[in-house]
Amino acid sequence: MASPDVAEPVAQSSTAQNLARRRFSRDAQGLSPDEIDGLMSSSEGRPFLVVHHLPEIKEEGIPPLMPGIPITCRVENTEKHTTRSKKYLEEYLNGLLENSFCRNDHSMMEFLSVGALSFVTDLGPKGLEGPIFKRSGGHRIQGLNCIGHHQFCFRWSRRWLVVKDSFLMYMNRDNGHINFVLLFDPEFKVKVGRAHTDTRYGVCFENFSRSLIIKCSNYRQTHWWSHEINRLAETCDFLKVHRFEGFAPPRENTLTKWYVNGGGYFADLADSLEQAREEIFITDWWLSPEVFLKRPATDNYWRLDEILKRKAEQGVKVCVLLYKEVELALGINSEHSKRTLMNMHPNIKVMRHPDHVSSVVFLWAHHEKMVAIDQTVAFVGGIDLAFGRWDTNQYQLTDLGLTANSVTDGEPKGDKGGNGVADGPKPSEPDKQAEQDPYDLTCNNKLWLGKDYSNFIRKDWVQLDRPFEDNIDRTQVPRMPWRDLSAAVHGRAARDVARHFIQRWNFTKIFKNKYKDEFYPYLLPKSHCTADSLSFTVPGSKKAKVQVLRSADRWSTGTCENSILKAYIHTIENSEHYIYIENQFFISCADGKTVHNGIGDAIVNRILRAHREQKKYRVFVVIPLLPGFEGDIGAGGGNAIQAILHFTFRTMCRGEHSILSRLSEVKDLWTEYITLCGLRTHSQLSQSLVTELIYVHSKTLIADDRCYIIGSANINDRSMLGSRDSEMAVFVEDEERVLSIMGGQEYQAGPLTLTLRKQCFSVLVGASSDPSINVDDPISDEFFFLNWNAPAKLNATIYDKVFKCLPHNSVHNMRELKEYSSKERLCDTDPEQAIEELKAVRGLLVHFPLRFLCEENLLPPLGTKEGMAPVGLWT
């Protein structure tokens, strides 16, 4: 066992050498002379920037005690001191503190338990601090300890322990670096004594991911630490398990805003990033550094990497967590994303996770998509900051260049320039064009440049390190429109989102050796006691109750949770009138073998309850007509497409566990309760008629015009179980009511949910272009049968007649598929008649073809790589 003075091991030099080409050796943009003068003269609480400049603050000799603030010592009553001796001691200490030399002396600061983080306002009230010896090890994640928890394999290190209202941390006071952060969670406990620590005068702090042992100098000190930490933590929200067994409680009166499509979302995100002053946190399944957030782009000002570089140059710390894909299976090239961003500026830090071999995680992904700005405003949903995601309600199939004034208003009023057109003033013009300009954008009028123009079922993305080269021929191949939803939240809910990111970041830093050096800092969560002080807000935000939900596991976050699944089931079970599901996947109905999430089961039970009670109840389901894998559907689509179709049909209509099979009690009346649809649109490209499905990437549930869930979680086991992919979502409940209509009766609806549902329905049924279509009452017979189902049926018939679209109900096997694909198309033989037929198309809905390839076994053949993969890969 090493002596107590042994320091923690530093990162191996080879690690830094390996990363030298991809990142700078240390942070740039240190404290400016003005910032240093401000810290030296400030008489208010310290700004949060102190957290990111602790070594510099130590080097500059900035005292922990703020100048001009009187400090008074008061001795509590103890058995050792009489009233008179206590008074003499107080007078002596206060006399010392009036002396500037004594006031800032290191020994005096240690005696007073004062450090650099004591008075940082956003970290909350000053908690307990002091010097301790901490023991190495104690991690509860496999592979992070030296030979597991062996009691003889550890060392002691002298550290400065700091306790705040939702976490504790220790740091090296000699160099100012934070060495570890332990977040409070429901597993947090404080244990005292040799029985728990194998150490005399030991204290053990436990949470879900670590058991941290410190050594005090005497028995009284151990109980002092124990008592004070329990006192500070007792009001912490994160010590409790909340609704849906989630890590965060519902936050009332939270400013929030929803987004349909990426255009408005990207525009608001760009403006919010410009407001960042301290930190930007980003995590994505896929991130394209070169994606433009406002369009059409006439320079690089609103390109993501340029925005982040600009903020980094201003001293903002940018932390990015990317999913590290299995390269043989996915072509999202996260290495390119990491290298590109980290070469922009040393204040941009990028980590990738997991390491598939060391973590033994090959099948699961980090799938969440979120951005947090200064831990004050956060964006959560289904939209990656990546190519192909920007879109509007127009769902354009072509982009050969816009004519003047041809960009149309794509979003509803109040959604702030929902098309995301870059026509607003810029905070500051760039001095010159970025060096990475592929060409002069001054006269550009395209909305999707290079790889951003995509049709991934025709051809998946390749060569992402050449982002401005087209992936497909835009003069011949229509793009595939992208439908998605996201949300913005403020205040306490944004703090919850940021805390989740911080938990993942710190976990990744601990787990991967290459991130253990000081270039990648530990992050600290801001206190919720200052969360209501908003430095800026997203325009158009309204107040509601918001709860942050997640799917998390030991491999992904260091903790376990599946609150998204529980929220979905709860919402479905407790809905009174309708649910609207818009999701990239629809794989459910548990059988205890291949599928385990019970969302489909909850839908069945809720419909059966409505049928038995003879009450009107509707279920709307909108999913993509085809899975998002490259493949020629005319030739069967490939094994991956067929595998997803198999489990989708298994959920909807095929086999004993499917929804329609289990609705046998209602017989043919199931069409009065549930409707299953996809989306399709059409256009002209190079004088030819073209059609394409609209790829539904949303992960949304709306219920009763009063609540909704928006997030990254698909309806499948991967997203919902918690033990597989990592996910994040927000559950929004309206707290106010507005007069509406439901089932022909007056109804008190939630204003946020009502406008979201009406926005979705208006676009899908064509009401946005035809005011005569009424979407006010979502469950009325007129709307359900005439405005929703009738157009969906008619549209499918027209598209079949004009384009011979796949998938289609008349194709039951591979032979019929081949015959169907070879038939002449009206769009080719008589374009004028085809145009006339297409005029009858209303909206975007088409019924999902429930009988497509119903005579085929769509599971991958066992001899193929898809067939050899575990079934869980597809479910």
SULCORCOR-V636527 format. One line per field, one symbol per residue. ss: DSSP state (@ for helix, = for strand, . for the rest). phi: phi as a letter, one per 40 degrees, with the letter a starting at -180 (. if undefined). A space follows every 50 residues. Layout:
ss=???
phi=???
This chain:
ss=............@@@@@@@.............@@@@@@@@@....=.@@@ @@@@@@@@@@......................@@@@@@@@@@@@@@@..@ @@@..@@@@@@@.......=@@@.....=======...=........... .....========...======....=======.....====.@@@@... .=====...======...@@@@@@@@@@@@@@@...@@@..=@@@=.... ==========.@@@@@@@@@@@@@....======.......=..=..... ..=@@@@@@@@@@...=======..........@@@@@@@@@.....=== ===..@@@@......=..=====...=====................... ....................=............................@ @@..=...=......................==.======@@@@@@@@@@ @@@@@@@@@@@.@@@............@@@...........========= ==........==@@@@@@@@@@@@...======..=............@@ @@@@@@@@@@@@@....=====..........@@@...@@@@@@@@@@@@ @@......@@@@.@@@@@@@@@.============..======.==..== ===...=====...=.@@@@.....========....=====..=====. @@@@@@@@@@@@@@@...............@@@@@@@@@@@@@@@@@@@@ @@@..........@@@@@@@@....@@@@.@@@@@@@@......===... ..............@@@@..@@@..
phi=.ccccccccccccccccccdcbaccacbfcccdcccccccbcbbccccdd dcbcccccccgccccccgccbbcbcccbccbcdccccccccccccccccc cccbcdccccccfbbcccbcdccgccbcaicabbccggcccdgcbcfgbc ccbaabbcabcbbbcaababacccbgccbabbccacccabbbhccbbfac fcbbbbbcbabbbbbbcacccccccccccccccccccccbcbdgfccbcc bcfccaabbbgcdccccccdccdcccbbabbbbacabbdccccbaccbac dbcdccccccccccgccbbbbbcccccccbbcfcccccccccccaccbbb bbaccccccfbbcbbcbcbabbbffbbbbbibcccacgccabccfccbac hccdfcccccbcdgbffdcgccbcccdacccaccccdcaccdbcbccbcf cccaacccaccbfccbcbcccbcccbbccccbbabaabbbgccccccccc cccccccccccbdcbcccccccbbcccccbcccccabcdgcbcacbbcba baadccbgababccdccccdcccccbbabbbbacbabagcbgbbbbcbcc cccdcccccccccfbcabbbbbbccbccbcicccbhggcccccccdcccc ccabgccccccccdccfccdccbbbbbbbaaaabbfgbcbbaccccbcbb bbbffbaabbabcccacdcccgcbccaaabbbbcbbbbcabaggbdacbc cccdcccccccdcccgccbbccccbcbcbccdcccccbccccccdccccc ccbfcbcacccbacccccccccccbccccadccccccccccbgbcbcccc bcfccbccccdccccccccddcccc
